[in-house]
Amino acid sequence: VSYTYSSALSLDQDISIDKMNKRLMEMLAEETARDDLETITETVDIVVIKEKGRWKIDINDKLLNIIYGGSLETFKTMGVTLNAMF
C-alpha cells in the first residue's frame, strides 16, 4: 500500500488532482487484483457510546486504519493528515 501511494504521489508534480486520483485508483486496483497478497488479521476494540438513546461507534485512528487496510498509517508516514485528505 505504501509503495502504491508513494508511486502515485511521486508522479509529475504538475499533474492535476483528478489525474493523480485516477492513477492512484488504477494502481490500487492493480495491487488488489494480485494473487500473492498476504492476509493479515488484527483485533481492535470497538467503543460504542449511547447518545440521545442511540448507539454510536467511537471512531478512532486505530479503527480507521484497520477499516482502510493500513492506509491511514501509510498517509501519516507521508505527512498527510486525515483532515487534509477530505
BAVEXKE-335378 format. One record per residue (C-alpha): y, z, x; residue number from 1; residue in one letter. Coordinates in nm, 2 decimals. Layout:
// BAVEXKE-335378
ATOM       yy       zz       xx    nr   rest
ATOM        Y        Z        X   NUM      a
...
***
This chain:
// BAVEXKE-335378
ATOM       yy       zz       xx    nr   rest
ATOM     0.00     0.00     0.00     1      v
ATOM     0.24     0.09     0.28     2      s
ATOM     0.18    -0.24     0.45     3      y
ATOM     0.24    -0.43     0.13     4      t
ATOM     0.58    -0.26     0.06     5      y
ATOM     0.70    -0.29     0.41     6      s
ATOM     0.60    -0.65     0.43     7      s
ATOM     0.78    -0.74     0.11     8      a
ATOM     1.09    -0.55     0.22     9      l
ATOM     1.09    -0.70     0.57    10      s
ATOM     1.14    -1.05     0.44    11      l
ATOM     1.46    -1.24     0.49    12      d
ATOM     1.75    -1.00     0.45    13      q
ATOM     1.94    -1.25     0.23    14      d
ATOM     1.66    -1.26    -0.03    15      i
ATOM     1.76    -1.17    -0.38    16      s
ATOM     1.62    -0.86    -0.55    17      i
ATOM     1.44    -1.07    -0.81    18      d
ATOM     1.27    -1.28    -0.54    19      k
ATOM     1.18    -0.97    -0.34    20      m
ATOM     1.03    -0.81    -0.66    21      n
ATOM     0.84    -1.12    -0.74    22      k
ATOM     0.70    -1.14    -0.38    23      r
ATOM     0.61    -0.77    -0.40    24      l
ATOM     0.42    -0.82    -0.72    25      m
ATOM     0.23    -1.12    -0.57    26      e
ATOM     0.14    -0.91    -0.27    27      m
ATOM     0.03    -0.62    -0.48    28      l
ATOM    -0.19    -0.85    -0.70    29      a
ATOM    -0.35    -0.99    -0.38    30      e
ATOM    -0.42    -0.65    -0.24    31      e
ATOM    -0.56    -0.50    -0.56    32      t
ATOM    -0.79    -0.80    -0.60    33      a
ATOM    -0.97    -0.73    -0.27    34      r
ATOM    -1.33    -0.64    -0.29    35      d
ATOM    -1.32    -0.40     0.01    36      d
ATOM    -1.07    -0.14    -0.14    37      l
ATOM    -1.17     0.23    -0.10    38      e
ATOM    -1.18     0.47    -0.39    39      t
ATOM    -1.00     0.80    -0.34    40      i
ATOM    -1.04     1.09    -0.57    41      t
ATOM    -0.78     1.37    -0.58    42      e
ATOM    -0.73     1.66    -0.81    43      t
ATOM    -0.39     1.77    -0.94    44      v
ATOM    -0.29     2.04    -1.18    45      d
ATOM    -0.10     1.91    -1.48    46      i
ATOM     0.15     2.16    -1.60    47      v
ATOM     0.24     2.14    -1.97    48      v
ATOM     0.54     2.31    -2.13    49      i
ATOM     0.59     2.38    -2.50    50      k
ATOM     0.94     2.28    -2.61    51      e
ATOM     1.05     2.29    -2.97    52      k
ATOM     0.69     2.31    -3.10    53      g
ATOM     0.58     2.01    -2.89    54      r
ATOM     0.39     2.00    -2.56    55      w
ATOM     0.54     1.80    -2.28    56      k
ATOM     0.40     1.72    -1.93    57      i
ATOM     0.60     1.86    -1.64    58      d
ATOM     0.61     1.55    -1.43    59      i
ATOM     0.65     1.63    -1.06    60      n
ATOM     0.63     1.43    -0.74    61      d
ATOM     0.26     1.50    -0.67    62      k
ATOM     0.16     1.39    -1.02    63      l
ATOM     0.38     1.07    -1.00    64      l
ATOM     0.23     0.99    -0.65    65      n
ATOM    -0.12     1.01    -0.79    66      i
ATOM    -0.03     0.80    -1.10    67      i
ATOM     0.13     0.54    -0.89    68      y
ATOM    -0.16     0.53    -0.64    69      g
ATOM     0.03     0.67    -0.34    70      g
ATOM     0.34     0.45    -0.39    71      s
ATOM     0.58     0.74    -0.43    72      l
ATOM     0.48     0.89    -0.09    73      e
ATOM     0.50     0.54     0.07    74      t
ATOM     0.85     0.49    -0.06    75      f
ATOM     0.95     0.84     0.07    76      k
ATOM     0.83     0.75     0.42    77      t
ATOM     1.05     0.44     0.40    78      m
ATOM     1.35     0.65     0.30    79      g
ATOM     1.36     0.53    -0.06    80      v
ATOM     1.40     0.79    -0.34    81      t
ATOM     1.27     0.76    -0.69    82      l
ATOM     1.62     0.76    -0.83    83      n
ATOM     1.71     0.46    -0.61    84      a
ATOM     1.42     0.26    -0.75    85      m
ATOM     1.52     0.30    -1.11    86      f
***
